[in-house]
Amino acid sequence: MAERARTAASAARYGFTDDKADAQLRAAGWWDAAGPVEGTADVLAALSRAADPDLALQGLDRIREADEDLWPELDRALRDNRTFRGRLLGALGTSTALGDFLAANPGEWRCLADHRCTVPEQFTSRLLDDLCQDDGEYLTGLPAEQALRTAYRRLLLGIAAVDLGHLVEDGLDHPSFKEVTNQLTLLAEASLKAGLVVAEAEVGASAEGALAVIAMGKTGGHELNYVSDVDVIFVGAGDLSVATRLASTMMRVVGKACFEVDAALRPEGKSGALVRTLEGHTAYYQKWAKTWEYQALLKARPVAGDTELGREYAEMVAPMVWAAADRENFVTEVQQMRRRVEDHVSAEHAERELKLGRGGLRDVEFAVQLLQLVHGRVDPELRSPSTMEALAALGEGGYVGRADASEMGSSYEFLRTVEHRLQLRRLRRTHLFPESSDVDELRIVARACGIRSARGRTQGQELLAEFRRHAQGIRRLHEKVFYRPLLQSVANVPTEALRLTTKQAASRLAALGYAAPEGALQHIKALTSGVSRRAAIQQALLPVLLDFLADTPDPDGGLLSYRKVSEALEDTPWYLRVLRDEGTVVERLAFLLGTSKLVPDLLVRAPEVLQLLGEPARLTGRRPAEVATSLRATVRRQPGLNAAVAAARSLRRHELLRVACADLLGLLDVPAVCEALSSVWVAVLQGALAAAYRQRQAELGRTPATVAVIGMGRLGGAELGYGSDADVLFVCEPAEGVSDSDAVKFASSVAETVRKMLGAPTSDPALLVDADLRPEGRSGPLVRTLDSYRAYYQRWGEVWEAQALLRARFIAGDEDLGERFITMIDPVRYPEGGLDATKAREIRRIKARVETERLPRGADPTRHTKLGRGGLADVEWTVQLLQLQHAHEQPSLRTASTLDALTALAETGLAPAESVDSLREAWLLATRVRNAGMLVRGKAVDEVPSSGRDLAAVARVFGYTVDDDPGEFLDSYRRVTRRAHAVVEELFYEN
């Protein structure tokens, strides 16, 4: 007894749970009292990998009992032939019905060692071989049905075994899902042909009656299941009574031997004649056919019987199929039909229905067929009867985003694979996923699908999770794709594919969130009018785009911007091709256009950035230093000052748009945006200064002075926003033998030229070079010598000027001069001993005056990003006061960057870490809000919008969705800045 218990426990290691497993292993000669018999390790390991090891072992035991004499041969094959072993155990471990077939037909397992078991070209001949008698005549009646049944099951076993074998034995060749469904389809076709041969033998048909068999449904699409009705339509010629007897006899023979042959898709359904002439079919489809019948005919394909008659039928229905979209209310009827199918699904089974339920196979098929029928009338590439091929073509043609097509295709294949495994279990039609409580069935189906346990979940749990994920994804894509033809009808395409009235179209647009549907219709009409290829591509793009725009804060403005961009770029050859081929580009472009007024203005003058939208790595991948080097080199190559400045503006526009797009799409954080914008501004200044310097040198024939540009404010701190001016100081140094006045005159002409050229009005955001922070402000000279600056700061410099110099850094011109200027001002901005109490009070007084005088009348201080409570000024003045007080003894505080200074304050203990975190959070938030305001409105703004679409758009930039209340974002902004203001009160005023 103890020995038996030990043996059973050992057998359990191979996955056996049945109490009979021990006896069955012993009977097979693979187990004894000590465990596995020598030479059986590979067989036992393979059994353990079967979907259901117990079922596989039971199947082998039944085969052994059915014919003991054959067992030694089968035993040797299992031990020696891993391909055969994988095939047989894969089939036995998955399907009780295939196990029944092998037990009832001893020796049939030999077919799995035959390479011909899945050679589709031989299916028909092999079926007919089993039906042919010694005298050359074909069997009829019950013998024919029995012979055909055995032959069909043998070939079906071969397909299933090869399909499953690689799951048991690694490394075996295995067919793709597409290959399996094609083999099943070809086996069905062969069965129909064989059944027709038997029918002809029984009926004794003469040449007076001809019959063509037209495959429909999955058979027509080369995508048949393991167990399915085969939908057909019969076309007759000559004596229809003979053709009808042939058809009914074939249906009986094949139905009893192989699968049910369903002719319910024929004209008038089951109440109509089983066989009609070609002329009868033509008349019916022209006068009486309903929309769903044309949808069904999309997959019509002759497969058996009279070849010429089948060809004529196919040629007759094709034009009708591809004109079906011209029918009034075509789209509405298709959608209603899909809803009716859903409504008939039992509520009890709705969540488990693989085929008909929400997120099921029909969701994919209906969506694909609808898009095929709408777009396929002008695009032959879409006219495949195969769902998978048509879906791929829709993705390739831009009618569906490639990512959507790929996701829908993989989900469809997953559900079909699960369906196959469920049907193989008992070779019965089923589309019901196992109950979530049926742990054993889930495990077996999961193993049959090749699903492994992961993330702490069992194989069954992983299968259930995958099923739910794919079903949800299909439903989401179905709802997104299935309604695109509605939008296509709104587009008023030249072929009038859909005939929705203007009122219906306007209602649909209003439902999508367009505030001015009539205006939207005019934009759509303008974009799609004409018969050019451009208009045709727009017709395919607009349904996608309108959906995406509907999810943005301003769909109407986004559509208007799209029209403007499209019209401006209509002669750009790659523009529409990129939109058609890259679904991600369309989605991101729609978001940008429906969110920002700045982006579309820049896009028409820098369209090349559009190509980067589909590749986030390219959109964000260029480092600021790399961009600056490229810009300077391009400007340097220009022949003159005007060309140099034009090139600098063009490259700045490109970078401004690239950064704006990446920013809006959430691909760059605030410091990266500021660094990129500052870097390109510096490069523009460097290029323009060098060009102006060269021109002035050429005019004078000499070089009276060197010039350096010192960045101040946000430029100095590398913290520029989209609408920031460039605060600078110009410093010069006379050449040997040149007077200070001549040097200043030369340098001033260079500086004025730079300011004038860059500040000239354009449609781009302004390039204002502001030198108002210079000594004596606007009343002082634009340029001073280094010695003049030194003398001024030593004699006349005020505390606010020392504060301004905290953000000074060299950015352009003569590097040596610039660095000497920085060295000269260090004692001014980092005063020895720090800041005395009097000067500290002066800084606090100046800040209070600035807030009082410069905060616009009526502005809400809780929403003003610059001068409001907890805004940029609050944080920056606090940081700068502490720098003036402590930078002389804390070198880490000697930085022009606000963020770096905040880090240093925490590291040196000059401010509590939590206080610094509050200041940092507020500064980043206010900076990003300020940037977002510029992007949304297209002009510089300092106040958070209080309501309306501008607030919704700013909130959307921060990740809030269309369904979220934008007021929550405003509340969050006030909460963050309120905390920061409390820290400022403590650090700025109380220290």
Residue, then its C-alpha position, 0 to 999 in steps of 0.5 A: m500500500a505504501e509503495r502504491a502511494r509512493t508511485a502515485a505521488s511520483a506520477a503526479r509530477y508529470g501532471f496526472t491527477d486521475d486515480k487511474a493514471d498509475a494503472q494506465l501507465r503500468a498497462a502501457g509498460w511505462w511504469d513499475a514499482a520503482g517509477p518510470v521505466e527506462g526509455t520512457a522519460d521522453v514520452l512521460a515528459a511529453l504527456s506532462r506538456a499536453a493540455d490535459p495529461d490525464l485525457a492524453l493518457q486515457g486516450l492512449d489507454r483506449i487505443r491500446e485496449a482497442d487493438e493490443d496487437l498494434w500497441p508495440e508498434l505505437d509504443r515504439a513510435l511514441r518513444d522514437n519519433r518526437t514529431f509523431r509523439g507531439r502530434l498524437l499527444g497534442a491531439l489526445g490531450t486536447s480533444t475527447a472526440l479525436g480520442d474517440f475517433l482513434a479508439a474506434n478506428p484502430g491504426e488511424w494514428r499512423c496517419l500522423a507519422d505521414h507527412r501528407c496529413t496536412v497537404p491541402e492539395q491532396f485533400t480531395s483526392r484522399l477523400l475520393d480514394d476512400l469513396c472509390q470502390d474496386d470497380g471504379e464506381y463511387l460509394t453511395g448511401l450509408p456506406a458513402e457517408q460512413a467512408l467520407r466521415t472516416a476520411y474527413r475525421r482522419l484529415l481533420l485529425g492531421i490538421a489538429a495534430v500539427d496545429l497542437g504538436h509544437l505545444v507538446e514537443d518544442g521545436l516542431d514546425h507549426p502552422s500559423f493561425k491563417e494557415v490552419t484556417n486555410q487548411l480547414t477551409l480547403l478540407a471543407e471544399a474538398s468535402l463539398k466536392a466529394g459530397l457532390v461526387v456521391a450525389e452525382a452517383e446517387v442521382g445519376a445526373s445527366a449533362e442537362g443539369a448543372l450545379a455550382v456551389i458558392a461558399m459564403g461566410k468563413t468558408g468563403g473567406h478562407e477562415l473556417n473553424y474546426v467545427s462550423d456550419v458551412d454556408v453555401i448558395f446553389v446556382g443551377a443551370g439546365d434542368l433545375s430539378v436535377a440540380t436541386r436533387l444534387a444539392s439536397t443529396m450533397m447536403r445530406v451526405v456531407g451533413k451526416a459525414c462532415f459538417e452541416v451544410d447551411a443554405a439559409l443565406r440564399p435568396e428569401g432564406k429557407s423559404g426560397a428555392l434551394v437552387r436558382t438560375l443565374e438569372g433568378h439570382t440576378a433579378y432577386y439581388q437587383k430588386w429585393a435583396k436587403t443590405w445584410e445580403y450584400q454584406a454576406l455576398l462580400k465573401a461569396r466564392p465558387v468552390a465546387g461544381d460547375t466552374e464556369l457557372g460559378r465564375e459567372y455568378a461571382e462576376m455577377v454579384a461583385p458589382m452589386v457588392w461594391a455598390a451596396a454602400d450607395r443604398e440609402n441608410f446603408v450604414t444605419e442598417v448595418q449598425q442596427m443589424r449589429r445591435r440586433v445580433e447583440d440583443h439576441v445574446s443571452a444575458e446569462h452568456a453575454e460576458r462569455e460569448l466569443k462570437l456574438g457578444r460585445g468585444g467578440l468576433r462579430d465586432v471585428e467582422f462587422a467593422v471590417q466589412l462595413l469599412q470594406l463596403v464603404h471604401g472598397r468601391v474605389d480601392p480594390e486592395l480592400r476586396s478580400p473575403s478574408t477578415m484578416e487580409a481585409l483588416a491588414a489592407l485597411g491598416e495599410g491604406g490608412y482607413v484604419g490606424r496601423a496600430d488599431a489594425s494590428e491590435m484588432g487583428s491580434s485580438y481577433e486571432f486570439l479569440r479565434t484560437v480560443e474558439h478553436r481550442l474549445q471546439l476541439r474539446r468535443l468537436r462541437r460548435t461552441h462560442l462560449f468561454p469557460e466559466s471563471s469558476d471552472v478552474d480545470e477547463l480554464r487550465i486545459v484551454a490555456r495550455a492548449c493555447g500555449i499560455r503560461s502562468a505569469r505575474g503570480r497568476t495560474q495559466g487559467q487566470e492568465l487566459l481569463a485576463e487575456f480574454r478580458r483584455h482582448a475583448q475590451g480592446i476589440r470593443r473599444l476599437h469597434e466603437k471607434v472604427f465602426y462609426r467612421p463611415l458615419l463621419q465619412s458620410v458627413a464628408n460628402v464624398p464625391t461617390e456619395a458613399l453614404r447619403l446622410t442628410t445635412k441635418q443628420a450629419a449636423s446632429r452627428l457632429a453635434a453629438l460628437g461635441y462640435a459647437a458649430p456643426e454647420g461650419a464643420l460641414q463646410h470645412i469637411k466639404a472644402l477638404t473632400s471636394g473634387v476627384s483628386r487623390r488628395a481629396a480621396i485620401q482626405q475622405a479616408l482621413l477625416p472620419v478618423l480625424l473627426d473622432f480624435l478632434a471630438d476628444t480635444p478641448d476645441p473640436d471646431g477650432g481644431l478642424l478649422s486649423y486642420r483645414k488651414v494646415s491642409e490647404a497650406l501644405e496641399d502641394t507638399p507631397w508627403y503630407l497626406r501620405v504621412l497622415r494616411d500611413e501613420g495612425t499615431v500622427v493623425e491622433r497626435l496632430a488632432f490633439l495638437l490642433g484641437t488644443s493649441k493655437l500656436v502649433p498650427d501657425l508654426l506648422v504651416r511654416a515648419p511642416e517637417v516637424l509633422q513627420l516626427l509626431g509618429e516617432p517620440a524618440r525623434l521628437t525628443g531625441r535631439r539634445p539642446a547642444e546638438v541643436a545649437t551647434s547645427l543652428r550656428a553652423t547653418v547660419r554661418r554658411q549664409p552669404g549675408l546678414n539677412a540670409a543668416v537671420a532668416a536661417a536662424r529664424s527658420l531653425r528657431r521656428h522648427e525647434l519651437l514647434r518641435v519642443a511645443c509638440a513634445d511638451l503638449l504630448g507630455l514627452l518633455d518635462v518643464p526643465a527640459v522644455c526650458e533648457a531647449l527653448s533657452s538653448v535655441w534662443v542662445a544659438v540664434l543670438q550667437g548666429a545673429l551676433a556673428a553675422a552682424y559682427r562680420q558685416r560691420q567688420a567688412e564695412l569698416g575694413r577693421t575690428p575696433a572692438t570685441v563684443a560679448v553678450i551676457g544673458m540675464g533673467r530667464l535667459g541667463g538662468a536657462e529658464l525661458g518660456y515660449g513667450s519670453d524676451a531675451d534679457v541681455l547686457f552688451v559689453c565690449e573691449p577696445a582693440e589695441g589703439v582704439s578709443d573707448s568711444d570708437a569701440v562703444k560706437f562699433a559695438s553699439s552698431v552691432a548690438e542695434t543691428v542684432r536687436k533690429m533684425l531679430g525684433a522685426p515683426t513676423s508671424d512667429p513668436a517675437l524675438l525681442v532682445d531686451a537690454d533694460l537691465r543695463p546700468e541706468g536702464r533705458s537711459g543708459p548706453l546700450v553697450r559699455t566697456l568692461d571697465s565702464y561696467r566695473a566702475y559703475y557697479q563699484r560706485w553706483g550699483e544698487v542692491w536690485e542690480a546685484q540681485a539681477l546679476l545673480r542670473a548673469r552668464f556669458i552666452a554669445g560673442d567673445e568668450d574671453l571677454g564674457e568670462r572676464f565680465i562674469t569674474m568681475i561681477d562675482p563680488v557684486r552678486y556674491p558680496e563678502g559677508g552677505l547682505d546687511a539688514t538694510k539691503a535685505r529690507e530694500i529688496r523686500r520693499i522693492k518686491a512689494r512695490v513691484e507686486t503692487e504696481r505691476l499686477p494688472r488691475g482686476a487680476d486674481p492674485t491666486r491665478h497670476t503665474k508670475l506675480g501672484r501668491g506662490g507664483l514665479a516672483d515669490v519663489e525667485w525673489t526668495v531664492q535670490l535673497l538667500q543667494l545674496q545672503h549666503a552665496h559668499e560662503q556656500p559655493s553651491l548657491r552660485t548658480a543662475s538656475t532657480l532649480d539648482a539654487l533650490t537644490a543647494l538651499a536644501e543641501t546646505g540646510l539653509a531651508p527645510a527640505e519640505s519647504v524647498d519641495s513646496l517652492r520647487e513644485a510651485w515654480l515648476l507648476a507656474t512655469r508649465v502653466r505659463n507655457a501652456g497658456m502660450l501654447v493654448r492661446g497663441k500669445a503670452v499670458d500670465e494668468v491661469p484661465s478661470s473657465g471656458r475652453d482655455l481652462a479646459a485646454v490648459a487642464r488637458v495639457f496637464g493630463y486631465t481628460v475631456d470628462d474631467d472637471p477643469g475646475e479641479f485643475l484650477d483648485s489644484y493650482r491654487r492649492v500648490t501655490r498657496r503652500a508655496h506662498a506660506v513658505v515664502e512668507e516664512l523664508f523671505y519676510e521672517n528670516 
